[in-house]
Protein backbone atom coordinates (compact mmCIF):
# COMPACT_ATOMS: atom_id res chain seq x y z
CA UNK A 1 0.00 0.00 0.00
CA UNK A 2 2.83 2.39 0.81
CA UNK A 3 4.44 1.71 -2.58
CA UNK A 4 1.24 2.66 -4.42
CA UNK A 5 0.92 5.89 -2.43
CA UNK A 6 4.59 6.77 -2.96
CA UNK A 7 4.53 6.05 -6.70
CA UNK A 8 1.25 7.93 -7.23
CA UNK A 9 2.46 10.90 -5.20
CA UNK A 10 5.73 11.08 -7.11
CA UNK A 11 3.84 10.98 -10.41
CA UNK A 12 1.61 13.82 -9.19
CA UNK A 13 4.75 15.69 -8.12
CA UNK A 14 6.14 15.39 -11.66
CA UNK A 15 2.84 16.69 -13.08
CA UNK A 16 2.81 19.57 -10.58
CA UNK A 17 6.36 20.49 -11.49
CA UNK A 18 5.57 20.45 -15.20
CA UNK A 19 2.42 22.50 -14.66
CA UNK A 20 4.21 25.05 -12.51
CA UNK A 21 7.05 25.50 -14.97
CA UNK A 22 4.70 25.86 -17.94
CA UNK A 23 2.29 28.28 -16.21
CA UNK A 24 2.16 31.79 -17.60
CA UNK A 25 0.72 33.70 -14.63
CA UNK A 26 2.34 33.99 -11.23
CA UNK A 27 -0.92 32.97 -9.52
CA UNK A 28 -0.93 29.68 -11.41
CA UNK A 29 2.72 29.09 -10.55
CA UNK A 30 1.86 29.60 -6.88
CA UNK A 31 -1.09 27.19 -7.14
CA UNK A 32 1.12 24.50 -8.67
CA UNK A 33 3.75 25.17 -5.99
CA UNK A 34 1.18 24.58 -3.23
CA UNK A 35 0.11 21.32 -4.90
CA UNK A 36 3.77 20.25 -5.29
CA UNK A 37 4.50 20.99 -1.64
CA UNK A 38 1.48 18.94 -0.57
CA UNK A 39 2.56 16.01 -2.74
CA UNK A 40 6.10 16.23 -1.46
CA UNK A 41 4.92 16.27 2.16
CA UNK A 42 2.92 13.09 1.55
CA UNK A 43 5.89 11.44 -0.21
CA UNK A 44 8.29 12.33 2.60
CA UNK A 45 5.82 11.12 5.24
CA UNK A 46 5.37 7.78 3.46
CA UNK A 47 9.16 7.42 3.15
CA UNK A 48 9.67 8.09 6.85
CA UNK A 49 6.94 5.57 7.73
CA UNK A 50 8.68 3.01 5.52
CA UNK A 51 11.98 3.77 7.26
CA UNK A 52 10.39 3.26 10.68
CA UNK A 53 8.76 -0.01 9.61
CA UNK A 54 12.03 -1.46 8.29
CA UNK A 55 14.29 0.25 10.80
CA UNK A 56 17.16 -2.13 11.47
CA UNK A 57 17.35 -3.68 8.01
CA UNK A 58 17.16 -0.85 5.47
CA UNK A 59 18.47 2.00 7.57
CA UNK A 60 21.18 3.35 5.25
CA UNK A 61 19.19 2.92 2.03
CA UNK A 62 16.22 4.65 3.63
CA UNK A 63 18.31 7.53 4.93
CA UNK A 64 19.96 8.01 1.53
CA UNK A 65 16.58 8.11 -0.20
CA UNK A 66 15.14 10.56 2.34
CA UNK A 67 18.18 12.84 2.02
CA UNK A 68 17.88 12.63 -1.78
CA UNK A 69 14.20 13.57 -1.57
CA UNK A 70 15.03 16.59 0.60
CA UNK A 71 17.69 17.71 -1.91
CA UNK A 72 15.21 17.32 -4.78
CA UNK A 73 12.71 19.37 -2.79
CA UNK A 74 15.23 22.18 -2.32
CA UNK A 75 16.05 22.05 -6.03
CA UNK A 76 12.35 22.14 -6.90
CA UNK A 77 11.71 25.10 -4.59
CA UNK A 78 14.58 27.01 -6.19
CA UNK A 79 13.16 26.33 -9.65
CA UNK A 80 9.72 27.58 -8.63
CA UNK A 81 11.28 30.69 -7.04
CA UNK A 82 13.17 31.44 -10.26
CA UNK A 83 9.97 30.94 -12.23
CA UNK A 84 8.13 33.46 -10.07
CA UNK A 85 10.92 36.05 -10.05
CA UNK A 86 12.18 35.73 -13.63
CA UNK A 87 11.15 33.79 -16.69
CA UNK A 88 12.88 30.65 -15.39
CA UNK A 89 15.45 28.41 -17.01
CA UNK A 90 13.98 25.54 -19.06
CA UNK A 91 17.10 23.42 -18.65
CA UNK A 92 16.84 23.68 -14.88
CA UNK A 93 13.20 22.61 -14.93
CA UNK A 94 14.12 19.58 -17.05
CA UNK A 95 16.83 18.69 -14.54
CA UNK A 96 14.21 18.79 -11.76
CA UNK A 97 11.96 16.49 -13.81
CA UNK A 98 14.90 14.12 -14.33
CA UNK A 99 15.65 14.16 -10.58
CA UNK A 100 11.99 13.39 -9.85
CA UNK A 101 12.05 10.48 -12.30
CA UNK A 102 15.11 9.13 -10.48
CA UNK A 103 13.18 9.61 -7.23
CA UNK A 104 10.20 7.63 -8.52
CA UNK A 105 12.50 4.79 -9.57
CA UNK A 106 14.35 4.83 -6.23
CA UNK A 107 11.16 4.93 -4.19
CA UNK A 108 9.59 2.15 -6.25
CA UNK A 109 12.64 -0.07 -5.88
CA UNK A 110 12.97 0.67 -2.17
CA UNK A 111 9.36 -0.18 -1.42
Helices and strands as residue ranges (DSSP letters): H 2-22, H 26-53, H 59-85, H 90-110
